[in-house]
Amino acid sequence: MRSPKAEARTPDRRLDGCLVEKVEAVPNHDRVAHLCLAAITILLVCPAAASGCTSLGPAREPQKITFVYTYPGPPDPYAAHYQAWVEAFEEQHPLIVVELAPWNEAYYGSEVTDRGDVFLLPDTSIDALNLIERDLIISLSPYVDGDPNLDSGDFYPGVMASLGANGETWAVPAAVDPTVLFYNKDLFDLVGRPYPEAGWTWDEFLVAAQALRDPDNGVYGYVPTDAARDAALLIYQHGGRLIDDFANPTQATLDEPLNIEALDWYALLSHEDAYDVAPTSEQVFRDFRRPESRPSDAIFYPSRTAEWRNYGGIQSGQAAMWIGELSQRKWLHNSTDGVLRWGVAPLPLGSQPAVLARVWGYLIASNTSHPDACWTWISFLSKQAPPESALIPARRSVATALHEASGDEVYATGQEALLGLVSLSAITWSQVPRASAEFDRAVQSVVGHSMHALEALTEAQLRLSAYSHDQE
């Protein structure tokens, strides 16, 4: 991988906005000579003592870098935020000029590195691996390890690790979107149940879901919007694992006993002869209308139209609880015209805490001419709140300040959820897309009640083993 090149620098001093080259001291053999040197120095650095600044050498040219970010427009809702930050940054660093390059696309392609020097990846797992393998971004480890002003300990636990791969850090966290538990307040009030809260267990979740189930009105205690994600969360909370090592995965471990136990329990949620709190595919199409909209980060899978339709059940007030990214609160408000009274709580607890999250990160293109200037800009950006208010800043100090200023309890829930973040590298997991696809296939078979967890996960692991053997 390409490493950032150190830029040669000459010692300089800046006083009152003037760049002045270092002046070597002369022996103080003669008081008159000393006074003359002092007079010359005053003329060099003080605008009030002369008609203008004078330098003993040529002034350094500003370094220009381009910052690329995506926006959900048009119009661009983030332009004013970034422009204000550019102005503040350039005032602190007058020898660095930042040009903004907004990009109205959902995701980046590899050509992003031809458009700028620094860019914000909206979900690091989407493109990072491709950028790394094609040598299009540089490792930021030298900067992260060598910059005392970065204060890596200020980031939420696990967030920085989630942007690493191959023993290197490839991005600096900008914002985080953790998974949380959403709930319909009206449905809880209707049956007199207390709202979910921090410290809830999955057993308490199940008791509440059963009390909230109302077959006559097509109301379900729990509605999945991404069964594979929810099942993975339950597996990790149960003590299971889907790959052998978070930092350096060598193989998938789909068929381990704890995984099977957790997936079996999850499948019973939608079994009419068991817990019967979640809808089957048939019930989804019978009871839920088509959704009028969807969260912007929800991915449509043609093979999972039932999950897609579950958003209609949420909008119509037929879902008592569901799991989703915290940013979906924005969609909830907009898609229901603020009529749906919803709340949010941290995920229920298993034998160990586990939360998955989307992580936004700042990266540097390998073809930049000014990597040090890019790093200075990234270090500055990491201390600002992201312009997308539905996200949580990756730095605890920034998130805490925002919460104190807004008093938003939903924000506080997101902060609490991040304390249990699983340090699974989004980049690392994207190295095993086949394992992810096989796990998803197994989950769909189990929740569809066509296979038991033992059979589905064993077959998925065998397919992965056969594929690995063929690649050797």
For each residue, the residues with C-beta under 8 A, 3 or more apart:
1: 132 135 138 139 166 168
2: 135 138 139 366
3: 138 139 142
4: 138 139 140 142 143 364 371 372 375
5: 371
6: 372
7: 370 371 372
8:
9:
10: 21 22
11: 22
12: 19 20 21 22 60
13: 19 20 22 45
14: 17 18 19 20
15: 18 20 45 46
16: 45 46 47 53
17: 14 53 94
18: 14 15 44 45 47 53 55
19: 12 13 14 53 55 59 60
20: 12 13 14 15 23 44 45 53 55 56
21: 10 12 55 56 57
22: 10 11 12 13
23: 20 41 44 56
24:
25:
26: 33 37
27:
28: 31 33 34
29: 33
30: 33 34
31: 28 34 35
32: 35 36
33: 26 28 29 30 36 37
34: 28 30 31 37 38
35: 31 32 38 39
36: 32 33 39 40
37: 26 33 34 40 41
38: 34 35 41 42
39: 35 36 42 43
40: 36 37 43 44
41: 23 37 38 44 45
42: 38 39 45 46 49
43: 39 40 46 49 50 54
44: 18 20 23 40 41 53 54 55 56
45: 13 15 16 18 20 41 42 53
46: 15 16 42 43 49 50
47: 16 18 50 52 53
48:
49: 42 43 46
50: 43 46 47 53 54
51:
52: 47
53: 16 17 18 19 20 44 45 47 50
54: 43 44 50
55: 18 19 20 21 44 58 59
56: 20 21 23 44
57: 21
58: 55
59: 19 55
60: 12 19 95
61:
62: 94 95 96 97
63: 95 96 97 369 370 373
64: 96 97 98 99 370
65: 96 97 98 99 116 117 118 368 370 373 374 377
66: 98 99 100 101 115 116 117 118
67: 82 98 99 100 101 116 117 118 119 120 377
68: 101 102 103 108 112 115 116 118 119 120
69: 78 82 100 101 102 103 119 120
70: 102 103 104 105 106 107 108 120 122
71: 76 77 78 79 102 103 104
72: 77 296
73: 76 77 102 104
74: 104
75: 79
76: 71 73 79 102 104
77: 71 72 73 387
78: 69 71 81 82 102 387 388
79: 71 75 76 82 83 100 102
80: 83 84
81: 78 84 85 387
82: 67 69 78 79 85 86 100 387
83: 79 80 86 87 100
84: 80 81 87 88
85: 81 82 88 89 380 381 384
86: 82 83 89 90 98 100
87: 83 84 90 91
88: 84 85 91 92
89: 85 86 92 93 96 98 377 380
90: 86 87 93 94 96 97 98
91: 87 88 94
92: 88 89 380
93: 89 90 96 376 380
94: 17 62 90 91
95: 60 62 63
96: 62 63 64 65 89 90 93 370 373 376 377
97: 62 63 64 65 90
98: 64 65 66 67 86 89 90 377
99: 64 65 66 67
100: 66 67 69 79 82 83 86
101: 66 67 68 69 115 116
102: 68 69 70 71 73 76 78 79
103: 68 69 70 71 108 112 115
104: 70 71 73 74 76
105: 70 108
106: 70
107: 70 122 123 126 127
108: 68 70 103 105 112 119 121 122 126 127
109: 112 127
110: 113 127 130 131 134 136
111: 114 115
112: 68 103 108 109 115 116 119 127 131 365
113: 110 116 119 131 136 137 365 366 367
114: 111 367
115: 66 68 101 103 111 112 119
116: 65 66 67 68 101 112 113 119 365
117: 65 66 67 364 365 368 369 370 373 374
118: 65 66 67 68 362 363 364 365 368 374 377 378
119: 67 68 69 108 112 113 115 116 362 363 365
120: 67 68 69 70 174 360 361 362 363
121: 108 124 126 127 128 171 360 361 362 363
122: 70 107 108 126 360
123: 107 126 297 358 359 360 426
124: 121 127 128 162 163 170 171 359 360 361 426 427
125: 128 129 358 426 427 429 430
126: 107 108 121 122 123 430
127: 107 108 109 110 112 121 124 130 131
128: 121 124 125 131 132 137 163 165 170 171 361 363 426 427 430
129: 125 132 133 165 427 430 431
130: 110 127 133 134
131: 110 112 113 127 128 134 136 137 363
132: 1 128 129 135 136 137 165 166 170 427
133: 129 130
134: 110 130 131
135: 1 2 132 366
136: 110 113 131 132 365 366 367
137: 113 128 131 132 170 363 364 365 366
138: 1 2 3 4 364 365 366 371
139: 1 2 3 4 142 168 169 170
140: 4 143 144 168 169 170 171 172 363 364 375 378
141: 144 145 168 169
142: 3 4 139 145 146
143: 4 140 146 147 150 375 379
144: 140 141 147 150 152 160 169 172
145: 141 142
146: 142 143
147: 143 144 150 375 379
148:
149: 379
150: 143 144 147 172 379 382
151: 154
152: 144 155 160
153:
154: 151 395 396 397
155: 152 159 160 173 394 395 396
156: 159 173 176 392 394 395 396 399 418 419 421
157: 418 419 421 423
158: 161 162 421 422 423
159: 155 156 162 163 173 176 357 359 394 418 421
160: 144 152 155 163 164 169 172 173
161: 158 164 246 247 423 425
162: 124 158 159 173 357 359 421 423 424 425 426 427
163: 124 128 159 160 169 170 171 172 173 359 361 425 426 427
164: 160 161 167 168 169 170 247 425 427 428
165: 128 129 132 168 170 425 427 428 431
166: 1 132 248
167: 164 247 248
168: 1 139 140 141 164 165
169: 139 140 141 144 160 163 164 172
170: 124 128 132 137 139 140 163 164 165 361 363 427
171: 121 124 128 140 163 361 362 363
172: 140 144 150 160 163 169 361 362 378 379 382
173: 155 156 159 160 162 163 176 359 360 361 382 394 395
174: 120 360 361 362 381 382 386 393 394
175: 359 360 386 388 391 392 393 394
176: 156 159 173 357 358 359 360 391 392 393 394 418 421
177: 297 325 326 327 357 358 359 360 390 391 392
178: 325 326 355 356 357 392 414 417 418 421
179: 229 233 323 324 325 326 347 355 356 357 417
180: 323 324 325 326 344 345 346 347 413 414 417
181: 196 200 205 321 322 323 344 345 346 347 348
182: 314 321 322 323 324 328 329 332 342 343 344
183: 187 188 195 196 320 321 322 342 343 344 345
184: 187 188 317 319 320 321 340 341 342
185: 188 189 195 341 342 343
186: 189 190 317 340 341
187: 183 184 190 191 212 219 317 320
188: 183 184 185 191 193 194 195 208 212 320
189: 185 186 192
190: 186 187
191: 187 188 211 212
192: 189
193: 188 208 211 212
194: 188 197
195: 183 185 188 343 345
196: 181 183 200 205 208 321 343 345 348
197: 194 200 345
198: 345 346 413 416
199: 349
200: 181 196 197 204 205 345 346 348 349
201: 204 205 348 349 350
202: 205 206 234 237 265 348 349 350
203: 206 207
204: 200 201 207 208 348
205: 181 196 200 201 202 208 209 222 321 348
206: 202 203 209 210 269 275 277
207: 203 204 210 211
208: 188 193 196 204 205 211 212 221 320 321
209: 205 206 212 213 220 221 222 269 275 277 278 320 321
210: 206 207 213 221 275 276 277
211: 191 193 207 208 221
212: 187 188 191 193 208 209 219 220 221 277 320 321
213: 209 210 219 220 221 276 277 320
214: 217 218 219
215: 218 219
216:
217: 214 318
218: 214 215 283 286 287 288 313 318
219: 187 212 213 214 215 318 319 320
220: 209 212 213 223 277 278 279 283 313 318 319 320
221: 208 209 210 211 212 213 277 278 320 321
222: 205 209 269 277 278 319 320 321 322
223: 220 278 279 310 313 314 318 319 320 321 322
224: 227 230 278 307 310 322 323 447
225: 298 307 310 311 314 322 323 324
226: 229 230 307 323 324
227: 224 230 231 266 304 307 443 444 447
228: 231 232 439 440 443 444
229: 179 226 232 233 323 356
230: 224 226 227 233 234 266 323
231: 227 228 234 235 262 263 266 443 447
232: 228 229 235 236 242 356 439
233: 179 229 230 236 237 323 347 354 355 356
234: 202 230 231 237 238 262 263 265 266 350
235: 231 232 238 240 241 242 258 259 262 263
236: 232 233 239 240 241 242 352 354 422
237: 202 233 234 262 347 348 349 350 351 352 353 354
238: 234 235 258 259 261 262 350 351
239: 236 258 350 351 352
240: 235 236 256 258 259 261 262
241: 235 236 244 253 256 258 259
242: 232 235 236 252 253 254 259 435 439
243: 246 249 251 252 253 424 429 432 435
244: 241 249 250 251 252 253
245: 248 249 250
246: 161 243 249 422 423 424 425 428
247: 161 164 167 425 428
248: 166 167 245 428
249: 243 244 245 246 252 428 429 431 432
250: 244 245
251: 243 244 464 468
252: 242 243 244 249 432 435 438 439 461 464
253: 241 242 243 244 256 259 461
254: 242 259 435 438 439 442 457 460 461 464
255: 259 260 454 457 458 460 461
256: 240 241 253 259 260
257: 260 261
258: 235 238 239 240 241 261 262
259: 235 238 240 241 242 253 254 255 256 262 263 453 457
260: 255 256 257 263 264 453 454 457
261: 238 240 257 258 264 265 453
262: 231 234 235 237 238 240 258 259 265 266
263: 231 234 235 259 260 266 267 442 443 446 453 456 457
264: 260 261 267 268 446 452 453 454
265: 202 234 261 262 268 269
266: 227 230 231 234 262 263 269 446 447
267: 263 264 270 271 446 447 449 452 453
268: 264 265 271 274 275
269: 206 209 222 265 266 274 275 277 278
270: 267 275 276 277 278 279 280 447 449
271: 267 268 274 275 276 449
272: 276 280
273: 276
274: 268 269 271
275: 206 209 210 268 269 270 271 278
276: 210 213 270 271 272 273
277: 206 209 210 212 213 220 221 222 269 270
278: 209 220 221 222 223 224 269 270 275
279: 220 223 270 283 284 287 288 306 310 313
280: 270 272 283 284 448 449
281: 284 285 306 448
282: 285 286
283: 218 220 279 280 286 287
284: 279 280 281 287 288 306 309 310 313
285: 281 282 288 306 309
286: 218 282 283
287: 218 279 283 284 313 318
288: 218 279 284 285 309 310 312 313 316 318
289: 309 312 316
290: 309 312
291: 294 308 309 311 312 314 315 335
292: 312 315 335
293: 311 315 331 334 335
294: 291 298 300 308 311 331
295: 298 311 324 325 327 328 331
296: 72 331
297: 123 177 325 327 328 358
298: 225 294 295 308 311
299:
300: 294 308
301: 304 307 308
302: 305
303: 444
304: 227 301 307 308 444
305: 302 308 309
306: 279 281 284 285 309 310
307: 224 225 226 227 301 304 310
308: 291 294 298 300 301 304 305 311
309: 284 285 288 289 290 291 305 306 312 313
310: 223 224 225 279 284 288 306 307 313 314 319 322
311: 225 291 293 294 295 298 308 314 315
312: 288 289 290 291 292 309 315 316
313: 218 220 223 279 284 287 288 309 310 316 318 319
314: 182 223 225 291 310 311 317 318 319 322 332 340
315: 291 292 293 311 312 335 336 340
316: 288 289 312 313
317: 184 186 187 314 340
318: 217 218 219 220 223 287 288 313 314
319: 184 219 220 222 223 310 313 314 322
320: 183 184 187 188 208 209 212 213 219 220 221 222 223
321: 181 182 183 184 196 205 208 209 212 221 222 223
322: 181 182 183 222 223 224 225 310 314 319
323: 179 180 181 182 224 225 226 229 230 233 347
324: 179 180 182 225 226 295 328
325: 177 178 179 180 295 297 328 357 358
326: 177 178 179 180 329 344 390 391 392 410 413 414 417
327: 177 295 297 330 331 388 390 391
328: 182 295 297 324 325 331 332
329: 182 326 332 333 342 344 390 410
330: 327 333 334 389 390
331: 293 294 295 296 327 328 334 335
332: 182 314 328 329 335 336 340 342
333: 329 330 336 338
334: 293 330 331 337
335: 291 292 293 315 331 332
336: 315 332 333 339 340
337: 334
338: 333
339: 336
340: 184 186 314 315 317 332 336
341: 184 185 186
342: 182 183 184 185 329 332
343: 182 183 185 195 196
344: 180 181 182 183 326 329 410 413 414
345: 180 181 183 195 196 197 198 200 413
346: 180 181 198 200 355 413 416 417 420
347: 179 180 181 233 237 323 354 355 417 420
348: 181 196 200 201 202 204 205 237
349: 199 200 201 202 237 353
350: 201 202 234 237 238 239 354
351: 237 238 239
352: 236 237 239
353: 237 349 419 420
354: 233 236 237 347 350 420 422
355: 178 179 233 346 347 417 418 420 421 422
356: 178 179 229 232 233 421 422 424
357: 159 162 176 177 178 179 325 418 421
358: 123 125 176 177 297 325 426
359: 123 124 159 162 163 173 175 176 177 394 426
360: 120 121 122 123 124 173 174 175 176 177 386 391 394
361: 120 121 124 128 163 170 171 172 173 174
362: 118 119 120 121 171 172 174 378 381 382
363: 118 119 120 121 128 131 137 140 170 171
364: 4 117 118 137 138 140 368 371 374 375 378
365: 112 113 116 117 118 119 136 137 138 368
366: 2 113 135 136 137 138
367: 113 114 136
368: 65 117 118 364 365 371 374
369: 63 117
370: 7 63 64 65 96 117 373 374
371: 4 5 7 138 364 368 374 375
372: 4 6 7 375 376
373: 63 65 96 117 370 376 377
374: 65 117 118 364 368 370 371 377 378
375: 4 140 143 147 364 371 372 378 379
376: 93 96 372 373 379 380
377: 65 67 89 96 98 118 373 374 380 381
378: 118 140 172 362 364 374 375 381 382
379: 143 147 149 150 172 375 376 382 383
380: 85 89 92 93 376 377 383 384
381: 85 174 362 377 378 384
382: 150 172 173 174 362 378 379 394 395
383: 379 380 395 398
384: 85 380 381 398
385: 393 398 399 401 402
386: 174 175 360 389 391 393
387: 77 78 81 82
388: 78 175 327 391
389: 330 386
390: 177 326 327 329 330
391: 175 176 177 326 327 360 386 388
392: 156 175 176 177 178 326 399 411 414 415 418
393: 174 175 176 385 386 398 399 402
394: 155 156 159 173 174 175 176 359 360 382 398
395: 154 155 156 173 382 383 398 399
396: 154 155 156 399 400 415
397: 154 400 401
398: 383 384 385 393 394 395 401 402
399: 156 385 392 393 395 396 402 403 411 415
400: 396 397 403 404 415
401: 385 397 398 404 405
402: 385 393 398 399 405 406 411
403: 399 400 406 407 408 411 412 415
404: 400 401 407
405: 401 402
406: 402 403 411
407: 403 404
408: 403 411 412
409: 412 413
410: 326 329 344 413 414
411: 392 399 402 403 406 408 414 415
412: 403 408 409 415 416
413: 180 198 326 344 345 346 409 410 416 417
414: 178 180 326 344 392 410 411 417 418
415: 392 396 399 400 403 411 412 418 419
416: 198 346 412 413 419
417: 178 179 180 326 346 347 355 413 414 420 421
418: 156 157 159 176 178 355 357 392 414 415 421
419: 156 157 353 415 416
420: 346 347 353 354 355 417
421: 156 157 158 159 162 176 178 355 356 357 417 418
422: 158 236 246 354 355 356
423: 157 158 161 162 246
424: 162 243 246 356 428 429
425: 161 162 163 164 165 246 247 428 429
426: 123 124 125 128 162 163 358 359 429 430
427: 124 125 128 129 132 162 163 164 165 170 430 431
428: 164 165 246 247 248 249 424 425 431
429: 125 243 249 424 425 426 432 436
430: 125 126 128 129 426 427 433
431: 129 165 249 427 428
432: 243 249 252 429 435 436
433: 430 436 437
434: 437 438 464 467
435: 242 243 252 254 432 438 439 464
436: 429 432 433 439 440
437: 433 434 440 441
438: 252 254 434 435 441 442 460 461 463 464
439: 228 232 242 252 254 435 436 442 443 457 460
440: 228 436 437 443 444
441: 437 438 444 445 456 460
442: 254 263 438 439 445 446 451 453 456 457 459 460
443: 227 228 231 263 439 440 446 447 456
444: 227 228 303 304 440 441 447 448
445: 441 442 448 450 451 456
446: 263 264 266 267 442 443 449 450 451 452 453 456
447: 224 227 231 266 267 270 443 444
448: 280 281 444 445
449: 267 270 271 280 446
450: 445 446
451: 442 445 446 455 456 459
452: 264 267 446 455 456
453: 259 260 261 263 264 267 442 446 456 457
454: 255 260 264 457 458
455: 451 452 458 459
456: 263 441 442 443 445 446 451 452 453 459 460
457: 254 255 259 260 263 439 442 453 454 460 461
458: 255 454 455 461 462
459: 442 451 455 456 462 463
460: 254 255 438 439 441 442 456 457 463 464
461: 252 253 254 255 438 457 458 464 465
462: 458 459 465 466
463: 438 459 460 466 467
464: 251 252 254 434 435 438 460 461 467 468
465: 461 462 468 469
466: 462 463 469 470
467: 434 463 464 470 471
468: 251 464 465 471 472
469: 465 466 472
470: 466 467
471: 467 468
472: 468 469
